Amino acid sequence: MAASLRLRAAASGLRYWSRGQRPAAASLAAVCSRSMASKTPVGFIGLGNMGNPMAKNLMKHGYPLIIYDVFPDACKEFQDAGEQVVSSPADVAEKADRIITMLPTSINAIEAYSGANGILKKVKKGSLLIDSSTIDPAVSKELAKEVEKMGAVFMDAPVSGESLEKKWVRGHYSQIEFWRDQISLIMLTPS
């Protein structure tokens, strides 16, 4: 059963809402400390207006990044900060078990996942793929099916508008609960 989960960063912590449940608050410090226990690299594809601050937030919280963007100049500041830049989405999937995509269009998302050098060429079973692109819901559903065929987990977490304040995560409730700490840190509003 799919569930929608809304995450809102607040000064006092994070609040989670899912259909049919009461809101519960989690301490930001607790979320970060649990998430930081292992500094597993996070793959990040798409460093535009929205992806750049999200990737910087992960970097700020100590996560090593494996970066790809079709525009090499977008990767420069991350490379200068010591993050690893690779040459394709497939290379990101080969090196990271958690990958975030933040792309401007459905066509870009399809290419990043299913293209000749797409994520699905080298994704590992059990990987978590979070798509934060604002794309056609039908495309998102199709990508989810393809990812699940590969034994990975797909979560749709689109960010819309100019603010990273409001975010939604859609996926199987059990998977959202399992990955809650990682999703929380990824979706925090950059400061």
mmCIF file of the C-alpha atoms, coordinates in Angstrom:
data_MODEL
# 
_entry.id   MODEL 
# 
loop_
_atom_site.group_PDB 
_atom_site.id 
_atom_site.type_symbol 
_atom_site.label_atom_id 
_atom_site.label_alt_id 
_atom_site.label_comp_id 
_atom_site.label_asym_id 
_atom_site.label_entity_id 
_atom_site.label_seq_id 
_atom_site.pdbx_PDB_ins_code 
_atom_site.Cartn_x 
_atom_site.Cartn_y 
_atom_site.Cartn_z 
_atom_site.occupancy 
_atom_site.B_iso_or_equiv 
_atom_site.pdbx_formal_charge 
_atom_site.auth_seq_id 
_atom_site.auth_comp_id 
_atom_site.auth_asym_id 
_atom_site.auth_atom_id 
_atom_site.pdbx_PDB_model_num 
ATOM 1   C CA . MET A 1 1   ? 0.000  0.000  0.000   1.00 0.00 ? 1   MET A CA 1 
ATOM 2   C CA . ALA A 1 2   ? 1.411  3.360  -0.991  1.00 0.00 ? 2   ALA A CA 1 
ATOM 3   C CA . ALA A 1 3   ? 1.444  6.113  1.563   1.00 0.00 ? 3   ALA A CA 1 
ATOM 4   C CA . SER A 1 4   ? 2.155  9.793  1.281   1.00 0.00 ? 4   SER A CA 1 
ATOM 5   C CA . LEU A 1 5   ? 4.467  11.269 3.831   1.00 0.00 ? 5   LEU A CA 1 
ATOM 6   C CA . ARG A 1 6   ? 4.962  14.985 4.259   1.00 0.00 ? 6   ARG A CA 1 
ATOM 7   C CA . LEU A 1 7   ? 8.162  16.213 5.790   1.00 0.00 ? 7   LEU A CA 1 
ATOM 8   C CA . ARG A 1 8   ? 8.501  19.734 7.092   1.00 0.00 ? 8   ARG A CA 1 
ATOM 9   C CA . ALA A 1 9   ? 11.721 21.009 8.589   1.00 0.00 ? 9   ALA A CA 1 
ATOM 10  C CA . ALA A 1 10  ? 11.117 23.107 11.667  1.00 0.00 ? 10  ALA A CA 1 
ATOM 11  C CA . ALA A 1 11  ? 13.430 24.671 14.194  1.00 0.00 ? 11  ALA A CA 1 
ATOM 12  C CA . SER A 1 12  ? 12.292 22.179 16.822  1.00 0.00 ? 12  SER A CA 1 
ATOM 13  C CA . GLY A 1 13  ? 12.774 19.132 14.625  1.00 0.00 ? 13  GLY A CA 1 
ATOM 14  C CA . LEU A 1 14  ? 10.969 17.314 11.871  1.00 0.00 ? 14  LEU A CA 1 
ATOM 15  C CA . ARG A 1 15  ? 7.310  16.504 11.690  1.00 0.00 ? 15  ARG A CA 1 
ATOM 16  C CA . TYR A 1 16  ? 6.018  13.479 9.803   1.00 0.00 ? 16  TYR A CA 1 
ATOM 17  C CA . TRP A 1 17  ? 2.501  13.049 8.510   1.00 0.00 ? 17  TRP A CA 1 
ATOM 18  C CA . SER A 1 18  ? 1.125  10.002 6.782   1.00 0.00 ? 18  SER A CA 1 
ATOM 19  C CA . ARG A 1 19  ? -2.463 9.187  5.967   1.00 0.00 ? 19  ARG A CA 1 
ATOM 20  C CA . GLY A 1 20  ? -4.372 7.802  8.901   1.00 0.00 ? 20  GLY A CA 1 
ATOM 21  C CA . GLN A 1 21  ? -1.708 8.554  11.490  1.00 0.00 ? 21  GLN A CA 1 
ATOM 22  C CA . ARG A 1 22  ? -1.223 11.267 14.075  1.00 0.00 ? 22  ARG A CA 1 
ATOM 23  C CA . PRO A 1 23  ? 1.669  13.644 13.490  1.00 0.00 ? 23  PRO A CA 1 
ATOM 24  C CA . ALA A 1 24  ? 4.784  12.651 15.399  1.00 0.00 ? 24  ALA A CA 1 
ATOM 25  C CA . ALA A 1 25  ? 7.812  14.843 16.063  1.00 0.00 ? 25  ALA A CA 1 
ATOM 26  C CA . ALA A 1 26  ? 11.373 13.607 15.900  1.00 0.00 ? 26  ALA A CA 1 
ATOM 27  C CA . SER A 1 27  ? 14.317 15.436 17.343  1.00 0.00 ? 27  SER A CA 1 
ATOM 28  C CA . LEU A 1 28  ? 16.553 16.792 14.614  1.00 0.00 ? 28  LEU A CA 1 
ATOM 29  C CA . ALA A 1 29  ? 19.599 15.912 16.693  1.00 0.00 ? 29  ALA A CA 1 
ATOM 30  C CA . ALA A 1 30  ? 18.441 12.315 17.062  1.00 0.00 ? 30  ALA A CA 1 
ATOM 31  C CA . VAL A 1 31  ? 17.702 12.007 13.352  1.00 0.00 ? 31  VAL A CA 1 
ATOM 32  C CA . CYS A 1 32  ? 21.100 13.406 12.413  1.00 0.00 ? 32  CYS A CA 1 
ATOM 33  C CA . SER A 1 33  ? 23.029 11.314 14.928  1.00 0.00 ? 33  SER A CA 1 
ATOM 34  C CA . ARG A 1 34  ? 21.412 8.073  13.776  1.00 0.00 ? 34  ARG A CA 1 
ATOM 35  C CA . SER A 1 35  ? 21.864 8.995  10.124  1.00 0.00 ? 35  SER A CA 1 
ATOM 36  C CA . MET A 1 36  ? 25.469 10.012 10.576  1.00 0.00 ? 36  MET A CA 1 
ATOM 37  C CA . ALA A 1 37  ? 26.468 6.691  12.152  1.00 0.00 ? 37  ALA A CA 1 
ATOM 38  C CA . SER A 1 38  ? 27.697 5.542  8.767   1.00 0.00 ? 38  SER A CA 1 
ATOM 39  C CA . LYS A 1 39  ? 28.960 8.091  6.309   1.00 0.00 ? 39  LYS A CA 1 
ATOM 40  C CA . THR A 1 40  ? 27.771 6.119  3.326   1.00 0.00 ? 40  THR A CA 1 
ATOM 41  C CA . PRO A 1 41  ? 28.277 8.048  0.085   1.00 0.00 ? 41  PRO A CA 1 
ATOM 42  C CA . VAL A 1 42  ? 25.183 9.577  -1.463  1.00 0.00 ? 42  VAL A CA 1 
ATOM 43  C CA . GLY A 1 43  ? 24.891 9.853  -5.221  1.00 0.00 ? 43  GLY A CA 1 
ATOM 44  C CA . PHE A 1 44  ? 23.437 13.106 -6.501  1.00 0.00 ? 44  PHE A CA 1 
ATOM 45  C CA . ILE A 1 45  ? 22.355 13.681 -10.087 1.00 0.00 ? 45  ILE A CA 1 
ATOM 46  C CA . GLY A 1 46  ? 21.246 17.170 -11.117 1.00 0.00 ? 46  GLY A CA 1 
ATOM 47  C CA . LEU A 1 47  ? 22.902 20.217 -9.577  1.00 0.00 ? 47  LEU A CA 1 
ATOM 48  C CA . GLY A 1 48  ? 20.679 23.003 -10.847 1.00 0.00 ? 48  GLY A CA 1 
ATOM 49  C CA . ASN A 1 49  ? 18.764 25.635 -8.880  1.00 0.00 ? 49  ASN A CA 1 
ATOM 50  C CA . MET A 1 50  ? 17.144 23.069 -6.591  1.00 0.00 ? 50  MET A CA 1 
ATOM 51  C CA . GLY A 1 51  ? 19.693 20.242 -6.622  1.00 0.00 ? 51  GLY A CA 1 
ATOM 52  C CA . ASN A 1 52  ? 22.681 22.418 -5.745  1.00 0.00 ? 52  ASN A CA 1 
ATOM 53  C CA . PRO A 1 53  ? 21.396 23.498 -2.293  1.00 0.00 ? 53  PRO A CA 1 
ATOM 54  C CA . MET A 1 54  ? 20.147 19.978 -1.527  1.00 0.00 ? 54  MET A CA 1 
ATOM 55  C CA . ALA A 1 55  ? 23.568 18.508 -2.335  1.00 0.00 ? 55  ALA A CA 1 
ATOM 56  C CA . LYS A 1 56  ? 25.277 21.225 -0.286  1.00 0.00 ? 56  LYS A CA 1 
ATOM 57  C CA . ASN A 1 57  ? 23.067 20.305 2.675   1.00 0.00 ? 57  ASN A CA 1 
ATOM 58  C CA . LEU A 1 58  ? 24.192 16.690 2.482   1.00 0.00 ? 58  LEU A CA 1 
ATOM 59  C CA . MET A 1 59  ? 27.802 17.812 2.221   1.00 0.00 ? 59  MET A CA 1 
ATOM 60  C CA . LYS A 1 60  ? 27.308 20.108 5.233   1.00 0.00 ? 60  LYS A CA 1 
ATOM 61  C CA . HIS A 1 61  ? 26.087 17.116 7.249   1.00 0.00 ? 61  HIS A CA 1 
ATOM 62  C CA . GLY A 1 62  ? 29.215 15.137 6.403   1.00 0.00 ? 62  GLY A CA 1 
ATOM 63  C CA . TYR A 1 63  ? 27.964 12.847 3.668   1.00 0.00 ? 63  TYR A CA 1 
ATOM 64  C CA . PRO A 1 64  ? 30.501 12.102 0.940   1.00 0.00 ? 64  PRO A CA 1 
ATOM 65  C CA . LEU A 1 65  ? 28.909 12.793 -2.434  1.00 0.00 ? 65  LEU A CA 1 
ATOM 66  C CA . ILE A 1 66  ? 29.221 11.132 -5.798  1.00 0.00 ? 66  ILE A CA 1 
ATOM 67  C CA . ILE A 1 67  ? 28.107 13.801 -8.236  1.00 0.00 ? 67  ILE A CA 1 
ATOM 68  C CA . TYR A 1 68  ? 26.933 13.909 -11.830 1.00 0.00 ? 68  TYR A CA 1 
ATOM 69  C CA . ASP A 1 69  ? 25.434 16.716 -13.890 1.00 0.00 ? 69  ASP A CA 1 
ATOM 70  C CA . VAL A 1 70  ? 25.177 17.098 -17.663 1.00 0.00 ? 70  VAL A CA 1 
ATOM 71  C CA . PHE A 1 71  ? 26.849 20.490 -17.233 1.00 0.00 ? 71  PHE A CA 1 
ATOM 72  C CA . PRO A 1 72  ? 30.363 19.866 -15.870 1.00 0.00 ? 72  PRO A CA 1 
ATOM 73  C CA . ASP A 1 73  ? 30.606 23.446 -14.562 1.00 0.00 ? 73  ASP A CA 1 
ATOM 74  C CA . ALA A 1 74  ? 27.789 22.654 -12.111 1.00 0.00 ? 74  ALA A CA 1 
ATOM 75  C CA . CYS A 1 75  ? 30.062 20.029 -10.506 1.00 0.00 ? 75  CYS A CA 1 
ATOM 76  C CA . LYS A 1 76  ? 33.113 22.260 -10.123 1.00 0.00 ? 76  LYS A CA 1 
ATOM 77  C CA . GLU A 1 77  ? 32.416 23.678 -6.647  1.00 0.00 ? 77  GLU A CA 1 
ATOM 78  C CA . PHE A 1 78  ? 31.688 20.179 -5.329  1.00 0.00 ? 78  PHE A CA 1 
ATOM 79  C CA . GLN A 1 79  ? 34.839 18.786 -6.903  1.00 0.00 ? 79  GLN A CA 1 
ATOM 80  C CA . ASP A 1 80  ? 36.823 21.678 -5.416  1.00 0.00 ? 80  ASP A CA 1 
ATOM 81  C CA . ALA A 1 81  ? 35.361 20.721 -2.008  1.00 0.00 ? 81  ALA A CA 1 
ATOM 82  C CA . GLY A 1 82  ? 36.695 17.170 -2.445  1.00 0.00 ? 82  GLY A CA 1 
ATOM 83  C CA . GLU A 1 83  ? 33.537 15.429 -3.627  1.00 0.00 ? 83  GLU A CA 1 
ATOM 84  C CA . GLN A 1 84  ? 33.789 12.760 -6.325  1.00 0.00 ? 84  GLN A CA 1 
ATOM 85  C CA . VAL A 1 85  ? 32.544 13.704 -9.801  1.00 0.00 ? 85  VAL A CA 1 
ATOM 86  C CA . VAL A 1 86  ? 31.743 10.899 -12.250 1.00 0.00 ? 86  VAL A CA 1 
ATOM 87  C CA . SER A 1 87  ? 30.934 10.846 -15.950 1.00 0.00 ? 87  SER A CA 1 
ATOM 88  C CA . SER A 1 88  ? 27.441 9.298  -16.016 1.00 0.00 ? 88  SER A CA 1 
ATOM 89  C CA . PRO A 1 89  ? 24.392 8.362  -13.932 1.00 0.00 ? 89  PRO A CA 1 
ATOM 90  C CA . ALA A 1 90  ? 25.455 4.704  -14.323 1.00 0.00 ? 90  ALA A CA 1 
ATOM 91  C CA . ASP A 1 91  ? 28.769 5.546  -12.647 1.00 0.00 ? 91  ASP A CA 1 
ATOM 92  C CA . VAL A 1 92  ? 26.858 7.129  -9.760  1.00 0.00 ? 92  VAL A CA 1 
ATOM 93  C CA . ALA A 1 93  ? 24.789 3.927  -9.382  1.00 0.00 ? 93  ALA A CA 1 
ATOM 94  C CA . GLU A 1 94  ? 27.931 1.807  -9.428  1.00 0.00 ? 94  GLU A CA 1 
ATOM 95  C CA . LYS A 1 95  ? 29.462 3.762  -6.529  1.00 0.00 ? 95  LYS A CA 1 
ATOM 96  C CA . ALA A 1 96  ? 26.454 4.733  -4.351  1.00 0.00 ? 96  ALA A CA 1 
ATOM 97  C CA . ASP A 1 97  ? 23.624 2.786  -2.730  1.00 0.00 ? 97  ASP A CA 1 
ATOM 98  C CA . ARG A 1 98  ? 21.583 5.935  -2.073  1.00 0.00 ? 98  ARG A CA 1 
ATOM 99  C CA . ILE A 1 99  ? 20.954 8.193  -5.039  1.00 0.00 ? 99  ILE A CA 1 
ATOM 100 C CA . ILE A 1 100 ? 18.984 11.410 -5.360  1.00 0.00 ? 100 ILE A CA 1 
ATOM 101 C CA . THR A 1 101 ? 17.900 12.749 -8.724  1.00 0.00 ? 101 THR A CA 1 
ATOM 102 C CA . MET A 1 102 ? 16.815 16.380 -9.058  1.00 0.00 ? 102 MET A CA 1 
ATOM 103 C CA . LEU A 1 103 ? 16.134 16.978 -12.724 1.00 0.00 ? 103 LEU A CA 1 
ATOM 104 C CA . PRO A 1 104 ? 14.148 19.665 -14.562 1.00 0.00 ? 104 PRO A CA 1 
ATOM 105 C CA . THR A 1 105 ? 11.983 17.574 -16.904 1.00 0.00 ? 105 THR A CA 1 
ATOM 106 C CA . SER A 1 106 ? 10.488 14.139 -17.432 1.00 0.00 ? 106 SER A CA 1 
ATOM 107 C CA . ILE A 1 107 ? 12.747 13.635 -20.445 1.00 0.00 ? 107 ILE A CA 1 
ATOM 108 C CA . ASN A 1 108 ? 15.830 14.325 -18.308 1.00 0.00 ? 108 ASN A CA 1 
ATOM 109 C CA . ALA A 1 109 ? 14.626 11.876 -15.646 1.00 0.00 ? 109 ALA A CA 1 
ATOM 110 C CA . ILE A 1 110 ? 13.949 9.136  -18.206 1.00 0.00 ? 110 ILE A CA 1 
ATOM 111 C CA . GLU A 1 111 ? 17.423 9.617  -19.684 1.00 0.00 ? 111 GLU A CA 1 
ATOM 112 C CA . ALA A 1 112 ? 19.103 9.615  -16.250 1.00 0.00 ? 112 ALA A CA 1 
ATOM 113 C CA . TYR A 1 113 ? 17.385 6.378  -15.247 1.00 0.00 ? 113 TYR A CA 1 
ATOM 114 C CA . SER A 1 114 ? 16.912 4.466  -18.506 1.00 0.00 ? 114 SER A CA 1 
ATOM 115 C CA . GLY A 1 115 ? 19.345 5.993  -20.989 1.00 0.00 ? 115 GLY A CA 1 
ATOM 116 C CA . ALA A 1 116 ? 22.401 4.292  -22.468 1.00 0.00 ? 116 ALA A CA 1 
ATOM 117 C CA . ASN A 1 117 ? 24.442 5.360  -19.409 1.00 0.00 ? 117 ASN A CA 1 
ATOM 118 C CA . GLY A 1 118 ? 21.518 5.515  -17.008 1.00 0.00 ? 118 GLY A CA 1 
ATOM 119 C CA . ILE A 1 119 ? 21.206 4.517  -13.381 1.00 0.00 ? 119 ILE A CA 1 
ATOM 120 C CA . LEU A 1 120 ? 19.443 1.257  -14.238 1.00 0.00 ? 120 LEU A CA 1 
ATOM 121 C CA . LYS A 1 121 ? 22.526 0.004  -16.105 1.00 0.00 ? 121 LYS A CA 1 
ATOM 122 C CA . LYS A 1 122 ? 24.481 -0.386 -12.844 1.00 0.00 ? 122 LYS A CA 1 
ATOM 123 C CA . VAL A 1 123 ? 22.038 -0.003 -9.944  1.00 0.00 ? 123 VAL A CA 1 
ATOM 124 C CA . LYS A 1 124 ? 22.606 -2.488 -7.128  1.00 0.00 ? 124 LYS A CA 1 
ATOM 125 C CA . LYS A 1 125 ? 19.877 -4.555 -5.546  1.00 0.00 ? 125 LYS A CA 1 
ATOM 126 C CA . GLY A 1 126 ? 18.626 -2.843 -2.385  1.00 0.00 ? 126 GLY A CA 1 
ATOM 127 C CA . SER A 1 127 ? 19.706 0.649  -3.435  1.00 0.00 ? 127 SER A CA 1 
ATOM 128 C CA . LEU A 1 128 ? 17.490 3.598  -2.493  1.00 0.00 ? 128 LEU A CA 1 
ATOM 129 C CA . LEU A 1 129 ? 16.661 5.932  -5.383  1.00 0.00 ? 129 LEU A CA 1 
ATOM 130 C CA . ILE A 1 130 ? 14.916 9.163  -4.423  1.00 0.00 ? 130 ILE A CA 1 
ATOM 131 C CA . ASP A 1 131 ? 13.575 11.204 -7.313  1.00 0.00 ? 131 ASP A CA 1 
ATOM 132 C CA . SER A 1 132 ? 13.042 14.825 -6.309  1.00 0.00 ? 132 SER A CA 1 
ATOM 133 C CA . SER A 1 133 ? 12.425 15.981 -9.870  1.00 0.00 ? 133 SER A CA 1 
ATOM 134 C CA . THR A 1 134 ? 9.122  17.686 -10.565 1.00 0.00 ? 134 THR A CA 1 
ATOM 135 C CA . ILE A 1 135 ? 7.996  15.409 -13.375 1.00 0.00 ? 135 ILE A CA 1 
ATOM 136 C CA . ASP A 1 136 ? 4.850  13.871 -14.825 1.00 0.00 ? 136 ASP A CA 1 
ATOM 137 C CA . PRO A 1 137 ? 3.373  11.425 -12.274 1.00 0.00 ? 137 PRO A CA 1 
ATOM 138 C CA . ALA A 1 138 ? 2.970  8.790  -15.003 1.00 0.00 ? 138 ALA A CA 1 
ATOM 139 C CA . VAL A 1 139 ? 6.710  8.970  -15.714 1.00 0.00 ? 139 VAL A CA 1 
ATOM 140 C CA . SER A 1 140 ? 7.447  8.665  -12.007 1.00 0.00 ? 140 SER A CA 1 
ATOM 141 C CA . LYS A 1 141 ? 5.260  5.554  -11.744 1.00 0.00 ? 141 LYS A CA 1 
ATOM 142 C CA . GLU A 1 142 ? 6.957  3.990  -14.759 1.00 0.00 ? 142 GLU A CA 1 
ATOM 143 C CA . LEU A 1 143 ? 10.416 4.718  -13.353 1.00 0.00 ? 143 LEU A CA 1 
ATOM 144 C CA . ALA A 1 144 ? 9.334  3.160  -10.042 1.00 0.00 ? 144 ALA A CA 1 
ATOM 145 C CA . LYS A 1 145 ? 8.315  -0.039 -11.849 1.00 0.00 ? 145 LYS A CA 1 
ATOM 146 C CA . GLU A 1 146 ? 11.634 -0.227 -13.695 1.00 0.00 ? 146 GLU A CA 1 
ATOM 147 C CA . VAL A 1 147 ? 13.638 0.411  -10.526 1.00 0.00 ? 147 VAL A CA 1 
ATOM 148 C CA . GLU A 1 148 ? 11.692 -2.224 -8.586  1.00 0.00 ? 148 GLU A CA 1 
ATOM 149 C CA . LYS A 1 149 ? 12.373 -4.778 -11.362 1.00 0.00 ? 149 LYS A CA 1 
ATOM 150 C CA . MET A 1 150 ? 16.061 -4.259 -10.607 1.00 0.00 ? 150 MET A CA 1 
ATOM 151 C CA . GLY A 1 151 ? 15.508 -4.977 -6.906  1.00 0.00 ? 151 GLY A CA 1 
ATOM 152 C CA . ALA A 1 152 ? 16.028 -1.379 -5.800  1.00 0.00 ? 152 ALA A CA 1 
ATOM 153 C CA . VAL A 1 153 ? 13.689 0.965  -3.914  1.00 0.00 ? 153 VAL A CA 1 
ATOM 154 C CA . PHE A 1 154 ? 12.213 4.032  -5.637  1.00 0.00 ? 154 PHE A CA 1 
ATOM 155 C CA . MET A 1 155 ? 10.731 6.966  -3.779  1.00 0.00 ? 155 MET A CA 1 
ATOM 156 C CA . ASP A 1 156 ? 9.059  9.921  -5.397  1.00 0.00 ? 156 ASP A CA 1 
ATOM 157 C CA . ALA A 1 157 ? 9.906  13.052 -3.395  1.00 0.00 ? 157 ALA A CA 1 
ATOM 158 C CA . PRO A 1 158 ? 9.179  15.998 -5.702  1.00 0.00 ? 158 PRO A CA 1 
ATOM 159 C CA . VAL A 1 159 ? 10.138 19.519 -4.725  1.00 0.00 ? 159 VAL A CA 1 
ATOM 160 C CA . SER A 1 160 ? 8.098  22.243 -6.340  1.00 0.00 ? 160 SER A CA 1 
ATOM 161 C CA . GLY A 1 161 ? 8.234  25.994 -6.444  1.00 0.00 ? 161 GLY A CA 1 
ATOM 162 C CA . GLU A 1 162 ? 11.172 28.084 -5.334  1.00 0.00 ? 162 GLU A CA 1 
ATOM 163 C CA . SER A 1 163 ? 11.180 26.810 -1.768  1.00 0.00 ? 163 SER A CA 1 
ATOM 164 C CA . LEU A 1 164 ? 12.619 23.620 -0.387  1.00 0.00 ? 164 LEU A CA 1 
ATOM 165 C CA . GLU A 1 165 ? 10.373 24.124 2.660   1.00 0.00 ? 165 GLU A CA 1 
ATOM 166 C CA . LYS A 1 166 ? 7.573  21.819 1.516   1.00 0.00 ? 166 LYS A CA 1 
ATOM 167 C CA . LYS A 1 167 ? 8.350  18.336 0.347   1.00 0.00 ? 167 LYS A CA 1 
ATOM 168 C CA . TRP A 1 168 ? 6.392  15.149 -0.219  1.00 0.00 ? 168 TRP A CA 1 
ATOM 169 C CA . VAL A 1 169 ? 7.601  11.590 -0.230  1.00 0.00 ? 169 VAL A CA 1 
ATOM 170 C CA . ARG A 1 170 ? 5.570  8.840  -1.887  1.00 0.00 ? 170 ARG A CA 1 
ATOM 171 C CA . GLY A 1 171 ? 6.384  5.181  -1.736  1.00 0.00 ? 171 GLY A CA 1 
ATOM 172 C CA . HIS A 1 172 ? 5.480  2.018  0.099   1.00 0.00 ? 172 HIS A CA 1 
ATOM 173 C CA . TYR A 1 173 ? 4.875  2.891  3.742   1.00 0.00 ? 173 TYR A CA 1 
ATOM 174 C CA . SER A 1 174 ? 7.187  0.126  4.984   1.00 0.00 ? 174 SER A CA 1 
ATOM 175 C CA . GLN A 1 175 ? 10.021 1.493  2.854   1.00 0.00 ? 175 GLN A CA 1 
ATOM 176 C CA . ILE A 1 176 ? 9.404  5.065  3.995   1.00 0.00 ? 176 ILE A CA 1 
ATOM 177 C CA . GLU A 1 177 ? 9.583  3.895  7.608   1.00 0.00 ? 177 GLU A CA 1 
ATOM 178 C CA . PHE A 1 178 ? 12.729 1.831  6.945   1.00 0.00 ? 178 PHE A CA 1 
ATOM 179 C CA . TRP A 1 179 ? 14.534 4.738  5.252   1.00 0.00 ? 179 TRP A CA 1 
ATOM 180 C CA . ARG A 1 180 ? 13.074 7.491  7.495   1.00 0.00 ? 180 ARG A CA 1 
ATOM 181 C CA . ASP A 1 181 ? 16.416 8.705  8.894   1.00 0.00 ? 181 ASP A CA 1 
ATOM 182 C CA . GLN A 1 182 ? 18.067 8.987  5.496   1.00 0.00 ? 182 GLN A CA 1 
ATOM 183 C CA . ILE A 1 183 ? 15.044 10.682 3.946   1.00 0.00 ? 183 ILE A CA 1 
ATOM 184 C CA . SER A 1 184 ? 14.877 13.128 6.845   1.00 0.00 ? 184 SER A CA 1 
ATOM 185 C CA . LEU A 1 185 ? 18.445 14.285 6.450   1.00 0.00 ? 185 LEU A CA 1 
ATOM 186 C CA . ILE A 1 186 ? 18.250 14.476 2.682   1.00 0.00 ? 186 ILE A CA 1 
ATOM 187 C CA . MET A 1 187 ? 15.076 16.524 2.787   1.00 0.00 ? 187 MET A CA 1 
ATOM 188 C CA . LEU A 1 188 ? 16.151 19.053 5.427   1.00 0.00 ? 188 LEU A CA 1 
ATOM 189 C CA . THR A 1 189 ? 16.012 22.633 4.289   1.00 0.00 ? 189 THR A CA 1 
ATOM 190 C CA . PRO A 1 190 ? 19.543 23.958 3.764   1.00 0.00 ? 190 PRO A CA 1 
ATOM 191 C CA . SER A 1 191 ? 20.552 26.667 6.213   1.00 0.00 ? 191 SER A CA 1 
# 
